[in-house]
Structures are given as C-alpha cells and as structure tokens.
Amino acid sequence: MSQQQKLWVALVKERLYNLGWSQTQLAESVGVAKATISDTSQLNNKANQTDFLKR
C-alpha cells in the first residue's frame, strides 16, 4: 500500500472516530457496501503488519 493510500485510510478512520460513526454508517452514507469500507481498513492493517515485520 502506498503512503498516500495509508494516509487516506488514516484520515477516514480519524473522521469516523470524530463523528462517532461506524464503518456501516459510512458505507450507507456514501452508497457502497460495508465490505468496501472494511476491505480498505483491513488492507491498511495488513500493510502496517508487513511494515512492522520488515523492520
């Protein structure tokens, strides 16, 4: 995952937290399946784990 993608995911997570929204609420508000939001979040977690293992 690129640095830009990681930044985007981090900003979305921060915004969700600040709004008190769940991933489901975000998905409903933008008209996509929850899996779309969940997959993006999981990709970020996997990228972070991979970065950690490379150290």
PEHU-V444553 format. One record per pair of residues at least 6 apart in sequence whose ideal C-beta (glycine too) atoms are under 7 Angstrom apart, sorted by the first residue. I is the first residue (numbers start at 1). GAP is how many residues later the second one is. Records with the same first field share a line. If there is no record, write none. Layout:
I = GAP  GAP
This chain:
1 = 42  43  46
6 = 38  41
9 = 31  32  35
16 = 7  10
23 = 11  14  15  18
24 = 10
26 = 11
27 = 6  7  9  10
